[in-house]
Amino acid sequence: MSLFEQIEKEYIQAYKAKDAVRLTVLRLLKTAVKNRLVDLRRPGGSLSDEEMLDVIIKEGKQRQDSIEQYTAANRSDLADKEAAELKILQEYLPKALSPEELTAVIETTVAELQAAGPKDMGRVISAIMGSYKGRVDGKALSEAVKQRLAQ
């Protein structure tokens, strides 16, 4: 079952179960998918799993940004709502790399690319992001690569 079909199926289940938070998240996700299809000039079609992953990652980043802004504005009620939505979106993403796995991936990539200093940071990050899409947080990766290449 593709990710697109899984989301459609779980949307119907959430509707029947009257799970308001999950229903809202999946409805917004379906809307984002339709908008992406229109952008790609494929209305009525479907997205590949990789394209669906891009949409889910984008929606997750939006929730994360909202959480940060609501927390800064002392609106914990809204931040909690966004956190609940983010948790649901994360169910559709691949399992994130642990800090140990991330360190190992960085070491391997630095060795493969023969990266010597901070000027090679972009190459290392893009190689890792391409291979581990959806499994690596960009900010954490950037910090870890910066520290590794500064040595």
C-alpha positions in Angstrom: 0.0 0.0 0.0 1.4 3.4 -1.0 1.7 6.2 1.5 -1.0 8.1 -0.4 -3.4 5.2 -0.1 -2.6 4.7 3.6 -3.4 8.3 4.4 -6.7 8.0 2.5 -7.6 4.9 4.5 -6.6 6.3 7.9 -8.6 9.5 7.1 -11.7 7.5 6.7 -10.9 5.6 9.9 -10.4 8.8 11.8 -13.7 10.2 10.5 -15.6 7.1 11.6 -13.8 7.1 15.0 -14.5 10.9 15.4 -10.8 11.4 16.2 -10.8 15.2 15.7 -7.1 15.9 15.9 -6.1 13.1 13.5 -8.9 14.0 11.2 -7.8 17.6 11.1 -4.2 16.7 10.4 -5.1 14.2 7.7 -7.5 16.7 6.1 -4.8 19.3 6.0 -2.3 16.8 4.6 -4.8 15.7 1.9 -5.2 19.4 1.0 -1.5 19.9 0.8 -1.2 16.8 -1.5 -3.9 18.2 -3.8 -2.1 21.6 -3.9 1.1 19.8 -4.7 -0.6 17.8 -7.5 -1.9 21.1 -9.0 1.6 22.6 -8.8 2.9 19.5 -10.7 0.1 19.8 -13.2 -1.3 16.4 -12.3 -4.7 17.2 -10.8 -6.7 14.0 -10.0 -3.5 11.9 -10.0 -1.5 10.7 -7.1 2.0 11.4 -5.6 4.8 8.8 -5.4 5.9 7.9 -1.9 8.9 10.2 -2.2 6.8 13.1 -3.2 4.4 12.3 -0.3 7.4 12.3 2.0 8.3 15.8 0.8 4.8 17.0 1.6 4.8 15.4 5.0 8.2 16.8 5.9 7.1 20.3 4.8 3.9 20.1 6.9 6.0 18.9 9.9 8.4 21.8 9.5 5.4 24.2 9.5 4.2 22.6 12.8 7.7 22.9 14.3 7.9 26.6 13.4 4.5 27.2 14.9 5.4 25.5 18.1 8.5 27.7 18.4 6.5 30.9 17.8 3.7 29.9 20.1 6.2 29.0 22.9 8.0 32.3 22.4 4.6 34.1 22.7 3.7 32.2 25.9 0.7 30.4 24.1 1.2 26.9 25.5 -2.3 25.9 24.6 -1.7 26.5 20.9 1.9 25.0 21.1 0.4 21.9 22.6 -2.1 21.6 19.8 0.6 21.9 17.2 2.8 19.4 19.0 -0.1 16.9 18.9 -0.5 17.5 15.2 3.3 17.1 14.7 3.3 13.8 16.5 0.6 12.5 14.1 2.6 13.6 11.1 5.8 12.0 12.4 3.9 8.6 12.3 4.2 8.8 8.5 7.9 9.6 8.4 10.6 7.0 8.5 12.3 6.4 11.8 14.8 9.2 12.6 18.5 8.4 12.9 19.8 8.2 16.5 22.6 10.6 17.5 25.1 7.6 17.3 23.8 6.6 13.8 24.0 10.3 12.7 27.6 10.5 13.9 28.5 7.3 12.0 26.8 8.6 8.8 28.7 11.9 9.0 32.0 10.1 9.5 31.4 7.8 6.6 30.3 10.7 4.3 33.2 12.9 5.3 35.6 10.1 4.5 33.9 9.3 1.1 33.9 12.9 0.0 37.3 13.6 1.5 35.9 16.7 3.1 38.7 18.7 4.8 37.1 21.8 6.3 34.1 24.1 6.7 34.2 24.8 2.9 33.0 21.2 2.3 30.1 21.5 4.7 27.5 22.0 1.9 28.6 18.9 0.0 28.5 16.7 3.1 25.1 17.9 4.2 23.5 17.6 0.7 24.9 14.0 0.3 23.5 13.0 3.7 20.1 14.7 3.2 19.8 13.0 -0.2 20.5 9.5 1.2 18.5 9.9 4.5 15.6 12.1 3.4 13.0 12.4 6.2 15.3 10.6 8.7 17.5 13.6 9.6 16.7 17.0 11.1 18.5 19.6 9.0 19.4 21.8 11.9 20.9 19.0 13.9 22.7 17.7 10.9 24.2 21.2 10.1 25.4 21.6 13.7 27.0 18.1 13.8 28.7 18.5 10.4 30.0 22.0 11.4 31.5 20.5 14.6 33.0 17.6 12.8 34.6 19.7 10.0 35.9 22.3 12.5 38.2 19.7 14.1 
